[in-house]
Amino acid sequence: MKKATNHIYLIILLSILSSVAPMGVDTYLPSIPDIAKYFDVSIHKIELSLSIFLIGFSIGQIFGGPISDRYGRKMSSVFGLLGFAFFSFIIIFSSNIYELWIYRFFEAFFGGIVVVNAAAAVRDRFHGAEAAKIFSLIGIVRSLAPLLAPAIGAFIIHFYSWKAIFIFLTIYSLVVAFFVYKDLEESFVYNKQKVIDSFKLVLSNKNAMKTMLTLGFSFGGFFIIIAKTSFIYIEYFEISTDYFPFFFGINFIILVLMIKVNVTLLKKYSPINLVKMAISIQILSGFIFILLYKDISIVMIMIIIALYMSMMAFIFGNCMALILEHFPKNAGVASGVAGVLQFGLGAIISSIALSFHSPTFLPIALSITIISIFSFLLIKTYK
């Protein structure tokens, strides 16, 4: 079995490849108020574009899985990145909010084709606890994306309009496509199995499906927090957009630290037990949020958000390793199905939660608590 420490450049490359989603989402978070003013719509409608992005991203993975298993990780990645670049550029010509939604959907669709390849490439090379470590290490590097992306977005809109953010995303995806085409060695083994049979195999595995649904619910809560950070810090606490990256980014600094803790704990504890522990802590943080939401200070809300979000360090990598361990010959399809449930369920859950907009934090607190309880009940029955 291959060891993680011997593949530093591969880990970095796959991390960048899997960062399409956080870069596509987090770079434009600071510009949400500006985009709302540009199109003369409420911030809520711009926040919904985040959910639309997740829907497109999840549907893209339905197609991305079979494409990856049929044509390989490299060419599938390059194809998706070129599509992502094209629609990122087209977005700057949007004349109304509905065009923005449509172009964001297709941008995300091609991003979905891209992202399945990173997980599949890991499964091609690593197994078991070593795969969990790889996913965690990828998580450390990938976490730099949501850490840096809001800062990049804030810097861009400080000097230019929100459209410059999507020009940046266009250039970013083209650069990634170049390095993937140049340096990513092909690792897949062609599988003659029909696409429909591959999906049936994945969908019929009960343990894998429980883990995928757990990941989907957890990501829904995670994305609610991300989507509402602009409201929490810029609108409610009236933080300047120039300082927003600090309040947003500190969560990902803690997330990176927790990923390192997860890698260490994997030497002693199983991935499934670490997932259960993390979700339990998310439930606790949600209850604390509910109790304190009325008169909560900015420091306390930062602590609660950081605690909740940092637990994803124990959930994402370990869940992906548990899922893909079942599918040595269908890693692309399995990664795609996991991504569909992760981002699709996340989109549905966040859309419902975001529709209950309130001048207080109660809907946010209730949403993440209920979601975490569902996640725990699902993973509790894993055998």
Solvent accessible surface area in square Angstrom, and as a share of the most:
residue,aa,sasa,rsa
1,M,142,0.63
2,K,97,0.41
3,K,106,0.45
4,A,5,0.04
5,T,106,0.62
6,N,110,0.56
7,H,48,0.22
8,I,104,0.53
9,Y,112,0.43
10,L,24,0.12
11,I,8,0.04
12,I,67,0.34
13,L,7,0.03
14,L,1,0.01
15,S,0,0.00
16,I,64,0.33
17,L,1,0.00
18,S,8,0.05
19,S,6,0.04
20,V,0,0.00
21,A,7,0.06
22,P,28,0.17
23,M,11,0.05
24,G,0,0.00
25,V,7,0.04
26,D,3,0.01
27,T,0,0.00
28,Y,0,0.00
29,L,0,0.00
30,P,0,0.00
31,S,0,0.00
32,I,0,0.00
33,P,17,0.11
34,D,59,0.30
35,I,0,0.00
36,A,5,0.04
37,K,162,0.69
38,Y,114,0.43
39,F,24,0.10
40,D,132,0.68
41,V,38,0.22
42,S,62,0.40
43,I,41,0.21
44,H,55,0.25
45,K,70,0.30
46,I,0,0.00
47,E,1,0.01
48,L,47,0.23
49,S,0,0.00
50,L,0,0.00
51,S,3,0.02
52,I,36,0.18
53,F,0,0.00
54,L,2,0.01
55,I,69,0.35
56,G,0,0.00
57,F,0,0.00
58,S,5,0.03
59,I,60,0.30
60,G,0,0.00
61,Q,4,0.02
62,I,69,0.35
63,F,108,0.45
64,G,0,0.00
65,G,0,0.00
66,P,20,0.12
67,I,46,0.23
68,S,0,0.00
69,D,17,0.09
70,R,92,0.34
71,Y,145,0.55
72,G,0,0.00
73,R,9,0.03
74,K,45,0.19
75,M,98,0.44
76,S,1,0.01
77,S,0,0.00
78,V,18,0.11
79,F,106,0.44
80,G,0,0.00
81,L,0,0.00
82,L,94,0.47
83,G,9,0.09
84,F,1,0.00
85,A,4,0.03
86,F,115,0.48
87,F,37,0.16
88,S,0,0.00
89,F,88,0.37
90,I,40,0.20
91,I,0,0.00
92,I,19,0.10
93,F,125,0.52
94,S,4,0.03
95,S,83,0.53
96,N,59,0.30
97,I,7,0.03
98,Y,122,0.47
99,E,51,0.23
100,L,0,0.00
101,W,49,0.17
102,I,93,0.47
103,Y,52,0.20
104,R,0,0.00
105,F,50,0.21
106,F,82,0.34
107,E,0,0.00
108,A,0,0.00
109,F,37,0.15
110,F,33,0.14
111,G,0,0.00
112,G,0,0.00
113,I,3,0.01
114,V,0,0.00
115,V,21,0.12
116,V,1,0.00
117,N,0,0.00
118,A,4,0.03
119,A,12,0.09
120,A,0,0.00
121,A,0,0.00
122,V,0,0.00
123,R,14,0.05
124,D,42,0.22
125,R,29,0.11
126,F,1,0.00
127,H,69,0.31
128,G,29,0.28
129,A,50,0.39
130,E,14,0.06
131,A,3,0.03
132,A,0,0.00
133,K,44,0.19
134,I,1,0.01
135,F,8,0.03
136,S,3,0.02
137,L,50,0.25
138,I,5,0.03
139,G,4,0.04
140,I,37,0.19
141,V,40,0.23
142,R,46,0.17
143,S,7,0.04
144,L,82,0.41
145,A,10,0.08
146,P,8,0.05
147,L,38,0.19
148,L,96,0.48
149,A,0,0.00
150,P,0,0.00
151,A,42,0.32
152,I,50,0.25
153,G,0,0.00
154,A,7,0.06
155,F,128,0.53
156,I,18,0.09
157,I,25,0.13
158,H,110,0.49
159,F,126,0.53
160,Y,146,0.56
161,S,65,0.42
162,W,7,0.03
163,K,58,0.25
164,A,23,0.18
165,I,0,0.00
166,F,0,0.00
167,I,72,0.36
168,F,54,0.22
169,L,0,0.00
170,T,17,0.10
171,I,99,0.50
172,Y,37,0.14
173,S,0,0.00
174,L,81,0.40
175,V,73,0.42
176,V,6,0.04
177,A,7,0.05
178,F,119,0.50
179,F,84,0.35
180,V,0,0.00
181,Y,132,0.50
182,K,123,0.52
183,D,42,0.22
184,L,2,0.01
185,E,133,0.60
186,E,77,0.35
187,S,29,0.18
188,F,44,0.18
189,V,131,0.75
190,Y,112,0.42
191,N,30,0.15
192,K,172,0.73
193,Q,68,0.30
194,K,139,0.59
195,V,61,0.35
196,I,104,0.53
197,D,54,0.28
198,S,6,0.04
199,F,35,0.15
200,K,125,0.53
201,L,82,0.41
202,V,0,0.00
203,L,95,0.47
204,S,83,0.53
205,N,40,0.21
206,K,158,0.67
207,N,34,0.17
208,A,0,0.00
209,M,38,0.17
210,K,47,0.20
211,T,0,0.00
212,M,0,0.00
213,L,52,0.26
214,T,0,0.00
215,L,0,0.00
216,G,0,0.00
217,F,42,0.17
218,S,1,0.01
219,F,22,0.09
220,G,0,0.00
221,G,0,0.00
222,F,19,0.08
223,F,3,0.01
224,I,2,0.01
225,I,1,0.00
226,I,9,0.04
227,A,0,0.00
228,K,10,0.04
229,T,0,0.00
230,S,0,0.00
231,F,18,0.07
232,I,0,0.00
233,Y,0,0.00
234,I,21,0.11
235,E,76,0.34
236,Y,91,0.34
237,F,48,0.20
238,E,144,0.64
239,I,31,0.16
240,S,52,0.34
241,T,45,0.26
242,D,76,0.39
243,Y,145,0.55
244,F,0,0.00
245,P,19,0.12
246,F,122,0.51
247,F,28,0.12
248,F,0,0.00
249,G,2,0.02
250,I,49,0.25
251,N,0,0.00
252,F,4,0.02
253,I,89,0.45
254,I,54,0.27
255,L,14,0.07
256,V,25,0.14
257,L,93,0.46
258,M,51,0.23
259,I,7,0.04
260,K,112,0.47
261,V,58,0.33
262,N,0,0.00
263,V,28,0.16
264,T,80,0.47
265,L,52,0.26
266,L,12,0.06
267,K,154,0.65
268,K,160,0.68
269,Y,98,0.37
270,S,46,0.29
271,P,23,0.14
272,I,26,0.13
273,N,82,0.42
274,L,6,0.03
275,V,0,0.00
276,K,54,0.23
277,M,66,0.29
278,A,0,0.00
279,I,0,0.00
280,S,49,0.32
281,I,49,0.25
282,Q,1,0.00
283,I,28,0.14
284,L,103,0.51
285,S,0,0.00
286,G,0,0.00
287,F,98,0.41
288,I,53,0.27
289,F,0,0.00
290,I,42,0.21
291,L,144,0.72
292,L,76,0.38
293,Y,37,0.14
294,K,151,0.64
295,D,139,0.72
296,I,16,0.08
297,S,59,0.38
298,I,45,0.23
299,V,94,0.54
300,M,60,0.27
301,I,0,0.00
302,M,29,0.13
303,I,94,0.48
304,I,4,0.02
305,I,1,0.00
306,A,7,0.06
307,L,61,0.30
308,Y,1,0.00
309,M,1,0.01
310,S,3,0.02
311,M,8,0.03
312,M,12,0.05
313,A,6,0.04
314,F,5,0.02
315,I,0,0.00
316,F,37,0.16
317,G,4,0.03
318,N,0,0.00
319,C,0,0.00
320,M,8,0.03
321,A,6,0.04
322,L,25,0.13
323,I,0,0.00
324,L,1,0.01
325,E,75,0.34
326,H,68,0.30
327,F,3,0.01
328,P,84,0.53
329,K,151,0.64
330,N,5,0.03
331,A,1,0.01
332,G,0,0.00
333,V,3,0.02
334,A,0,0.00
335,S,5,0.03
336,G,1,0.01
337,V,10,0.05
338,A,1,0.00
339,G,5,0.05
340,V,33,0.19
341,L,37,0.19
342,Q,12,0.05
343,F,17,0.07
344,G,12,0.12
345,L,36,0.18
346,G,0,0.00
347,A,0,0.00
348,I,99,0.50
349,I,21,0.11
350,S,0,0.00
351,S,32,0.21
352,I,102,0.52
353,A,14,0.11
354,L,3,0.01
355,S,67,0.43
356,F,132,0.55
357,H,99,0.44
358,S,25,0.16
359,P,107,0.67
360,T,59,0.34
361,F,1,0.00
362,L,56,0.28
363,P,27,0.17
364,I,8,0.04
365,A,0,0.00
366,L,73,0.36
367,S,20,0.13
368,I,0,0.00
369,T,3,0.02
370,I,89,0.45
371,I,12,0.06
372,S,1,0.01
373,I,62,0.32
374,F,104,0.43
375,S,0,0.00
376,F,55,0.23
377,L,101,0.50
378,L,41,0.21
379,I,0,0.00
380,K,123,0.52
381,T,70,0.41
382,Y,39,0.15
383,K,191,0.81
